[in-house]
Amino acid sequence: MKLLQNQGGGLNVLLIPLILTGLLLVGSLGFGVWAYASMQDYKNNSDQKVAAAVKVAEDKKSSEKDNEFQEKEKEPYRDYKSAAVFGDIGFQYPKTWSGYAKENNDQLDLIMNAGILSGDTKATYAVNLKVENKSYDQVLKSNDSAVKSGKLKASAYRLAKVPSVLGMRFDGEIRPDVKGSMIVLPLRDKSIVIASESEQSVPDLDKVVLPTFTFNP
C-alpha cells in the first residue's frame, strides 16, 4: 500500500485512523460470521439432543406402562397345593403362569412359567420346585464347589410363614449356564428345592411365591 505524504514529507495523520477502522471492520465481520456459524451449529445439535431426549423419555414411559400392564395381568394370584405326603406345600403364583406337576411316592417335580410350557429338557422356568429324596445336608454339599468357586452366593434363609425352619438360599449360577436363585429347605428326611431359573423371574419368586410359601416340616 502506498502511503500519502504531505508536502513536508510526513505521513498524512488522517490515514492512520482510516486504516485502523478498516482493520476493525474486517475483524468484526469475521467474528460475526464465526459467531453466526457457531450459533447455527449449536442450534442444530441442540435440536438433535432435545429430540433424542424426548424419544428416550417417551420410550421409558411406554416401557413403564407395558410393565405396569403386565404386572396387573398377573393378578389375582392363584393357589398351588401339594399332596400331604410332600408336606402340604402351598404358595401363590401369577395367573399368567402355566404349571405341570409330576408326583410319585417319594418325589415331587413341579414346573411353572408364563405362557405355554416347553418340553425342552434345556428350558428354564420361573419356578422349578422339587421334593427330593435326599437329606438337606446332601443337597447343600452338592453345591459346595459352586460356592467355593464364587459361582454361587450362599446365605441363610427363613420363610416368612415358616420361620421355625432354617434353610439356605443360593444366588448366581444355580446350574451350568443358568443364573437365578434357589432355596433349599429341610423336609424331614427329604429336601425342598425351589428355584427361579432366570434373573428376570427372580422378582416374582421374591414378591409372590416365597412370601406365601408354606409347608408342614
Backbone bond lengths (Angstrom), bond angles and torsions (degrees), N, CA, C in turn:
res aa  C-N    CA-C-N  psi(-1)  N-CA   C-N-CA  omega(-1)  CA-C   N-CA-C  phi
1 M - - - 1.459 - - 1.534 107.93 -
2 K 1.326 115.80 135.82 1.470 121.03 -178.69 1.512 109.21 -94.34
3 L 1.320 115.36 115.93 1.456 120.70 -177.77 1.530 109.74 -84.16
4 L 1.318 116.03 136.86 1.465 121.05 179.80 1.514 109.76 -82.87
5 Q 1.281 114.61 139.11 1.455 120.08 178.26 1.528 109.14 -117.20
6 N 1.309 115.05 149.92 1.464 117.77 177.21 1.527 109.45 -81.02
7 Q 1.278 115.45 179.95 1.465 119.59 -174.35 1.514 112.10 -63.24
8 G 1.326 116.39 -24.86 1.449 118.56 179.76 1.506 112.28 -85.52
9 G 1.359 116.61 2.69 1.460 120.54 179.39 1.514 113.30 89.34
10 G 1.327 121.57 -0.48 1.465 123.58 179.77 1.515 112.28 -85.51
11 L 1.327 116.16 164.26 1.469 122.39 -179.75 1.523 109.33 -76.98
12 N 1.304 116.24 136.82 1.464 121.72 178.37 1.532 108.70 -61.28
13 V 1.314 117.25 117.64 1.472 121.23 -174.85 1.530 112.49 -66.52
14 L 1.287 118.89 -20.67 1.468 121.15 178.89 1.522 112.47 -79.11
15 L 1.339 116.86 -15.83 1.464 119.99 -175.85 1.531 112.23 -75.22
16 I 1.335 116.70 -33.16 1.470 120.02 -176.71 1.532 111.71 -64.54
17 P 1.331 119.23 -49.94 1.481 118.47 177.10 1.520 112.24 -59.26
18 L 1.337 116.95 -34.64 1.460 120.77 179.64 1.516 110.62 -63.82
19 I 1.327 116.80 -42.92 1.474 120.68 179.92 1.528 110.19 -65.26
20 L 1.343 116.03 -44.81 1.468 119.88 -179.31 1.524 111.86 -63.06
21 T 1.345 114.24 -39.77 1.470 118.44 178.17 1.526 111.53 -62.34
22 G 1.355 115.56 -41.00 1.465 119.98 179.12 1.521 111.77 -63.62
23 L 1.356 116.04 -42.37 1.468 119.70 179.38 1.521 111.38 -64.38
24 L 1.347 116.77 -41.76 1.465 120.25 178.63 1.518 111.72 -64.22
25 L 1.351 116.09 -37.70 1.460 120.76 179.20 1.521 111.13 -64.12
26 V 1.351 114.65 -45.11 1.474 118.75 179.01 1.523 110.47 -62.97
27 G 1.358 116.00 -43.00 1.467 119.57 179.06 1.513 112.37 -63.13
28 S 1.342 115.97 -40.80 1.463 120.22 179.61 1.512 111.58 -64.19
29 L 1.345 116.14 -41.54 1.466 119.91 178.44 1.520 110.84 -63.48
30 G 1.340 116.48 -42.48 1.467 120.23 179.16 1.513 111.43 -62.83
31 F 1.344 116.72 -43.96 1.465 120.53 178.71 1.523 111.48 -63.35
32 G 1.339 115.28 -39.08 1.460 119.59 179.48 1.508 112.08 -63.09
33 V 1.346 115.76 -43.90 1.472 119.83 178.52 1.521 110.09 -62.49
34 W 1.335 117.58 -44.74 1.474 121.46 -179.66 1.524 111.57 -63.18
35 A 1.354 116.23 -43.19 1.464 120.43 -179.38 1.520 111.07 -64.48
36 Y 1.343 116.80 -40.69 1.465 120.99 179.76 1.526 110.62 -64.56
37 A 1.347 115.69 -44.08 1.473 119.87 179.91 1.523 110.71 -63.33
38 S 1.346 115.96 -40.53 1.463 120.31 179.09 1.523 110.72 -64.70
39 M 1.345 115.53 -41.06 1.450 120.11 -179.60 1.526 111.09 -63.69
40 Q 1.344 116.91 -42.54 1.455 120.85 178.91 1.516 111.34 -65.43
41 D 1.342 116.96 -40.19 1.460 120.85 178.83 1.527 110.28 -63.86
42 Y 1.351 116.64 -43.55 1.460 120.87 178.69 1.520 110.23 -63.35
43 K 1.346 116.21 -42.22 1.467 119.87 -179.20 1.521 110.60 -61.81
44 N 1.336 116.59 -45.94 1.463 120.42 -179.63 1.526 110.99 -62.25
45 N 1.355 115.94 -47.10 1.461 119.51 179.32 1.518 111.12 -65.36
46 S 1.328 116.08 -39.01 1.459 120.45 179.23 1.518 110.90 -62.34
47 D 1.316 117.18 -42.82 1.466 121.26 178.38 1.521 110.75 -60.37
48 Q 1.354 115.64 -42.06 1.467 119.56 179.54 1.526 111.18 -64.98
49 K 1.349 116.06 -41.57 1.454 119.90 179.96 1.521 111.41 -65.52
50 V 1.336 115.55 -41.23 1.462 119.47 178.73 1.520 110.52 -63.72
51 A 1.341 116.08 -43.29 1.462 120.40 179.33 1.525 110.87 -62.45
52 A 1.352 115.92 -41.49 1.467 119.98 179.46 1.526 110.52 -65.06
53 A 1.339 116.90 -41.51 1.464 120.98 -179.82 1.526 111.12 -65.52
54 V 1.328 116.46 -39.13 1.466 121.03 178.31 1.523 110.30 -63.35
55 K 1.336 116.63 -42.13 1.465 120.52 -179.89 1.529 111.27 -64.87
56 V 1.334 116.27 -41.73 1.464 120.47 178.08 1.527 110.26 -60.84
57 A 1.337 116.22 -43.71 1.463 120.81 -179.98 1.525 111.19 -64.31
58 E 1.350 116.46 -41.29 1.463 120.58 179.41 1.521 110.81 -66.22
59 D 1.351 116.91 -41.92 1.469 120.63 179.26 1.526 110.64 -63.87
60 K 1.348 116.15 -40.55 1.464 120.28 179.57 1.525 110.94 -64.03
61 K 1.338 115.55 -43.08 1.463 120.39 179.82 1.525 110.42 -63.60
62 S 1.338 116.47 -41.97 1.457 120.95 179.00 1.526 110.86 -64.15
63 S 1.337 116.10 -41.53 1.458 120.93 179.70 1.528 110.79 -65.11
64 E 1.330 116.51 -40.45 1.467 120.67 178.66 1.522 110.88 -63.46
65 K 1.330 116.51 -39.77 1.464 120.16 178.42 1.525 110.78 -66.09
66 D 1.348 116.62 -40.88 1.464 120.63 178.02 1.524 110.48 -62.36
67 N 1.330 116.38 -44.50 1.462 120.49 179.76 1.526 111.66 -63.97
68 E 1.333 115.11 -40.32 1.461 119.82 178.87 1.527 110.63 -64.02
69 F 1.331 116.17 -41.42 1.464 120.28 178.54 1.527 110.66 -64.11
70 Q 1.335 116.77 -43.77 1.465 120.45 -179.93 1.523 111.80 -62.91
71 E 1.341 116.40 -38.41 1.461 119.64 179.00 1.530 110.94 -66.54
72 K 1.329 116.67 -40.83 1.462 119.93 -179.90 1.532 111.07 -67.92
73 E 1.339 116.37 -31.24 1.458 120.69 179.12 1.526 112.47 -66.00
74 K 1.318 116.84 -21.91 1.473 120.76 -179.04 1.528 112.59 -74.90
75 E 1.318 116.30 -17.54 1.460 120.96 -177.93 1.527 111.22 -98.64
76 P 1.335 119.25 153.86 1.471 126.63 -3.71 1.538 110.94 -73.46
77 Y 1.326 115.89 149.20 1.454 120.41 -178.68 1.527 110.65 -71.62
78 R 1.318 114.46 154.04 1.468 121.23 177.62 1.528 109.77 -103.93
79 D 1.331 114.93 163.96 1.461 120.58 -177.52 1.523 110.90 -111.15
80 Y 1.336 115.17 137.36 1.464 121.43 172.93 1.528 108.30 -112.63
81 K 1.325 116.13 142.37 1.464 121.35 177.63 1.520 108.76 -141.92
82 S 1.316 116.52 128.60 1.467 120.71 178.87 1.523 110.32 -90.73
83 A 1.303 115.40 174.48 1.464 120.93 175.12 1.527 109.22 -69.97
84 A 1.319 116.21 157.60 1.459 121.35 -177.48 1.525 111.99 -62.04
85 V 1.324 117.50 -31.73 1.458 120.80 -178.76 1.523 112.04 -62.22
86 F 1.315 116.57 -22.13 1.471 121.25 178.68 1.530 112.11 -101.08
87 G 1.329 115.36 20.18 1.461 119.15 174.86 1.511 114.85 88.32
88 D 1.315 117.87 15.77 1.474 120.57 -178.66 1.525 111.55 51.51
89 I 1.307 115.71 46.48 1.466 120.22 178.75 1.524 109.52 -61.65
90 G 1.319 116.24 133.92 1.458 120.73 177.74 1.513 110.99 -144.69
91 F 1.317 116.17 145.62 1.464 121.22 175.74 1.524 109.55 -167.01
92 Q 1.323 115.74 167.12 1.459 120.75 176.60 1.529 110.01 -100.64
93 Y 1.340 114.76 155.10 1.459 120.31 178.66 1.530 109.62 -149.44
94 P 1.339 118.61 156.26 1.480 120.99 -178.61 1.528 112.27 -60.32
95 K 1.315 115.48 142.57 1.469 119.89 -178.82 1.529 112.54 -70.00
96 T 1.323 117.21 -12.82 1.463 120.74 178.12 1.534 111.79 -81.87
97 W 1.346 117.05 -3.56 1.460 120.61 179.94 1.526 110.90 -90.47
98 S 1.315 115.11 150.39 1.458 122.37 169.04 1.522 107.65 -107.74
99 G 1.333 116.62 156.07 1.453 119.26 -178.74 1.518 112.71 -141.79
100 Y 1.317 115.15 155.69 1.463 120.93 176.00 1.527 107.94 -142.68
101 A 1.330 116.55 126.22 1.461 121.32 -178.94 1.524 109.80 -118.82
102 K 1.320 114.39 137.37 1.465 121.60 176.19 1.516 107.71 -124.23
103 E 1.323 116.73 118.76 1.452 121.81 -177.78 1.524 110.73 -119.85
104 N 1.340 115.27 138.19 1.460 119.90 167.80 1.524 107.30 -130.81
105 N 1.288 117.74 -166.41 1.465 119.81 -172.72 1.524 114.62 -63.56
106 D 1.322 118.05 -32.26 1.460 119.29 -175.13 1.522 114.90 -130.28
107 Q 1.332 117.39 6.27 1.461 118.79 -179.05 1.522 111.63 -146.69
108 L 1.347 114.42 142.61 1.462 122.34 177.03 1.519 108.76 -120.62
109 D 1.321 116.53 133.07 1.467 122.45 173.83 1.523 108.03 -125.40
110 L 1.329 116.60 120.73 1.461 121.80 -178.94 1.521 108.93 -131.22
111 I 1.339 115.94 129.31 1.456 120.57 175.50 1.528 109.07 -123.43
112 M 1.336 115.65 143.58 1.464 121.85 178.88 1.519 109.59 -141.48
113 N 1.320 114.70 143.06 1.465 119.45 178.50 1.522 109.82 -162.60
114 A 1.318 116.50 159.46 1.463 120.36 176.33 1.526 109.52 -68.08
115 G 1.327 115.86 139.79 1.462 119.60 177.47 1.518 112.93 77.89
116 I 1.336 115.29 -150.43 1.467 121.82 -177.66 1.521 109.88 -85.06
117 L 1.324 116.49 135.23 1.457 120.90 179.30 1.522 110.29 -75.37
118 S 1.321 114.52 139.25 1.461 120.24 179.59 1.523 109.49 -91.84
119 G 1.325 115.66 144.23 1.463 120.35 176.49 1.511 112.52 -88.01
120 D 1.326 116.77 1.90 1.463 121.72 -179.37 1.528 110.17 -66.71
121 T 1.320 116.66 129.20 1.464 120.87 -179.32 1.531 111.74 -66.68
122 K 1.339 117.59 -18.53 1.460 121.34 179.80 1.528 112.15 -94.39
123 A 1.332 116.99 0.61 1.468 120.56 -177.95 1.531 110.55 -67.40
124 T 1.316 115.46 151.95 1.462 121.49 176.28 1.526 108.97 -112.15
125 Y 1.336 116.35 154.35 1.460 120.97 -172.87 1.525 111.82 -131.69
126 A 1.332 114.71 152.92 1.459 120.14 177.57 1.523 109.88 -65.49
127 V 1.314 116.13 -35.27 1.466 121.77 173.86 1.513 109.01 -136.85
128 N 1.320 114.72 126.64 1.465 121.56 173.06 1.528 105.89 -128.32
129 L 1.336 115.54 100.99 1.464 121.24 -174.45 1.520 109.91 -108.40
130 K 1.321 115.25 135.02 1.459 120.51 177.80 1.525 109.56 -134.87
131 V 1.325 115.39 139.32 1.455 120.89 163.80 1.520 104.57 -105.79
132 E 1.320 115.33 108.52 1.458 121.26 -172.79 1.528 111.45 -99.93
133 N 1.303 115.02 145.27 1.460 121.05 177.51 1.530 109.58 -82.69
134 K 1.349 114.36 52.26 1.463 122.18 177.69 1.518 108.50 -134.63
135 S 1.308 115.87 149.63 1.465 118.70 178.71 1.527 109.94 -71.49
136 Y 1.327 114.76 159.88 1.468 121.22 178.41 1.527 110.99 -57.45
137 D 1.326 116.38 -43.71 1.470 120.90 -179.50 1.531 111.77 -63.75
138 Q 1.332 116.93 -36.60 1.465 120.31 178.83 1.526 111.22 -63.79
139 V 1.330 116.46 -42.62 1.463 120.35 -179.58 1.525 110.43 -66.68
140 L 1.325 116.62 -42.57 1.464 119.53 178.35 1.528 110.70 -61.72
141 K 1.326 116.32 -43.07 1.460 120.60 -178.51 1.517 111.93 -62.63
142 S 1.335 116.97 -32.24 1.465 120.30 -179.37 1.527 112.16 -68.49
143 N 1.337 117.14 -14.73 1.469 121.44 178.90 1.528 113.16 -104.82
144 D 1.334 116.91 2.02 1.468 121.03 -177.07 1.525 112.81 -57.36
145 S 1.332 117.17 -46.24 1.464 120.11 -175.62 1.522 111.63 -64.34
146 A 1.350 117.36 -38.19 1.469 120.88 179.27 1.526 110.80 -67.49
147 V 1.335 117.03 -34.86 1.460 120.70 178.07 1.525 110.06 -69.43
148 K 1.324 116.94 -44.51 1.464 121.08 -179.19 1.534 111.81 -64.76
149 S 1.332 116.96 -33.09 1.468 120.47 179.96 1.519 112.84 -79.51
150 G 1.338 116.64 -11.78 1.462 120.28 -179.62 1.520 113.50 91.78
151 K 1.326 118.23 -0.17 1.463 120.37 179.20 1.522 111.61 -71.81
152 L 1.334 115.71 -27.63 1.451 121.40 178.84 1.523 110.26 -123.18
153 K 1.326 115.40 142.96 1.452 121.43 172.71 1.520 107.49 -109.27
154 A 1.328 117.28 123.81 1.462 122.10 -176.78 1.528 110.62 -105.74
155 S 1.333 116.01 140.88 1.462 121.25 177.13 1.523 109.22 -151.01
156 A 1.328 116.29 147.09 1.461 120.99 178.68 1.525 109.65 -63.45
157 Y 1.343 115.87 147.51 1.464 118.85 -175.00 1.530 110.52 -145.67
158 R 1.330 115.05 138.80 1.465 122.08 173.56 1.526 109.19 -129.25
159 L 1.304 116.70 137.11 1.461 121.64 175.77 1.523 109.52 -72.60
160 A 1.328 116.18 145.10 1.467 120.64 179.94 1.524 111.21 -62.68
161 K 1.341 117.00 -34.57 1.466 120.46 -176.50 1.531 113.49 -96.88
162 V 1.324 117.31 -7.62 1.472 120.57 175.57 1.526 107.53 -134.63
163 P 1.329 117.60 64.25 1.464 120.45 -173.88 1.529 114.22 -68.99
164 S 1.331 117.10 -14.48 1.461 119.82 -178.71 1.525 112.39 -73.57
165 V 1.325 117.37 -16.25 1.464 121.85 -177.46 1.528 109.60 -100.84
166 L 1.332 115.42 123.74 1.464 120.78 177.38 1.523 109.65 -96.08
167 G 1.310 116.12 123.28 1.460 121.17 178.62 1.517 110.78 -121.84
168 M 1.312 115.52 -163.38 1.461 121.66 -178.77 1.526 109.05 -136.02
169 R 1.328 114.92 138.42 1.469 120.75 176.62 1.518 109.29 -112.39
170 F 1.337 115.04 137.16 1.456 121.66 177.49 1.524 108.93 -120.55
171 D 1.328 116.36 130.85 1.466 121.81 177.37 1.525 109.10 -124.91
172 G 1.333 115.90 134.70 1.464 120.48 -179.83 1.511 110.93 132.86
173 E 1.313 116.12 -138.43 1.476 121.15 -179.09 1.520 108.39 -84.32
174 I 1.347 115.37 89.81 1.462 120.09 -174.08 1.524 112.73 -73.69
175 R 1.297 116.46 -20.21 1.467 122.99 167.66 1.520 107.57 -155.11
176 P 1.349 118.37 165.25 1.470 119.66 -173.06 1.529 113.55 -49.28
177 D 1.332 115.20 123.22 1.471 123.62 176.97 1.527 113.89 65.01
178 V 1.317 117.31 16.43 1.469 121.13 177.86 1.526 108.72 -126.33
179 K 1.353 116.06 116.86 1.461 120.90 179.45 1.525 110.38 -105.36
180 G 1.314 114.92 137.95 1.452 120.71 -179.80 1.508 110.05 179.12
181 S 1.337 116.17 -146.25 1.467 121.64 -179.63 1.521 109.18 -137.19
182 M 1.332 115.25 149.52 1.465 121.05 -177.57 1.521 109.18 -144.37
183 I 1.333 115.31 135.04 1.462 121.30 177.24 1.519 108.46 -116.36
184 V 1.326 116.16 132.45 1.462 122.43 178.33 1.521 108.05 -115.58
185 L 1.349 116.78 129.16 1.459 122.55 -178.03 1.525 110.21 -131.05
186 P 1.324 118.07 140.77 1.469 120.18 176.97 1.523 111.01 -75.70
187 L 1.319 116.32 137.32 1.466 122.72 175.21 1.525 107.56 -133.88
188 R 1.329 114.95 87.78 1.459 121.77 -175.85 1.528 110.49 52.40
189 D 1.353 119.58 -117.95 1.468 120.90 179.57 1.526 111.96 -91.10
190 K 1.336 115.98 7.71 1.465 121.63 -179.45 1.524 110.24 -117.48
191 S 1.326 115.70 -173.01 1.461 121.28 177.62 1.518 110.16 -139.82
192 I 1.323 115.03 144.09 1.464 121.07 170.96 1.528 107.37 -101.22
193 V 1.316 115.97 127.51 1.463 121.08 176.52 1.522 107.36 -124.07
194 I 1.321 116.40 116.64 1.465 120.61 178.81 1.518 108.58 -122.12
195 A 1.325 115.82 123.03 1.467 120.79 -174.31 1.518 111.60 -128.77
196 S 1.323 114.94 147.29 1.458 122.56 168.83 1.525 105.76 -111.18
197 E 1.333 116.83 116.45 1.454 120.84 -166.46 1.529 114.94 -94.34
198 S 1.303 116.31 24.22 1.472 120.60 171.73 1.516 107.97 -154.61
199 E 1.324 115.88 146.37 1.463 120.14 -179.17 1.523 111.16 -64.89
200 Q 1.349 117.48 -25.78 1.463 121.48 -179.50 1.526 111.92 -71.48
201 S 1.334 117.64 -28.53 1.464 120.71 -177.51 1.524 113.36 -94.92
202 V 1.339 117.80 -7.44 1.465 121.01 179.17 1.533 111.96 -58.91
203 P 1.359 119.96 -39.60 1.470 119.18 177.67 1.523 113.45 -57.03
204 D 1.342 118.07 -37.22 1.468 120.56 177.25 1.527 110.61 -68.22
205 L 1.321 116.53 -36.92 1.463 120.33 176.14 1.529 110.01 -60.83
206 D 1.331 115.97 -46.07 1.462 120.96 -176.43 1.531 112.90 -75.20
207 K 1.312 116.45 -33.04 1.471 120.21 -174.25 1.528 112.98 -88.95
208 V 1.331 117.07 -36.48 1.467 120.55 -172.11 1.529 112.89 -110.60
209 V 1.320 116.39 -53.79 1.472 120.92 -170.29 1.532 112.36 -73.19
210 L 1.316 117.83 -58.79 1.459 120.53 -173.47 1.521 114.19 -64.04
211 P 1.346 120.22 -39.59 1.477 119.35 179.22 1.523 112.95 -63.16
212 T 1.337 118.34 -21.74 1.469 121.59 -177.47 1.529 111.96 -107.20
213 F 1.320 117.11 2.11 1.465 122.51 -173.26 1.536 110.35 -73.65
214 T 1.324 116.08 127.50 1.461 121.92 177.31 1.526 109.52 -135.46
215 F 1.332 116.06 156.28 1.473 122.03 171.08 1.536 108.29 -165.61
216 N 1.312 115.05 163.79 1.454 121.06 177.58 1.531 108.87 -97.31
217 P 1.321 118.93 108.75 1.472 122.13 -176.88 1.542 112.57 -59.29
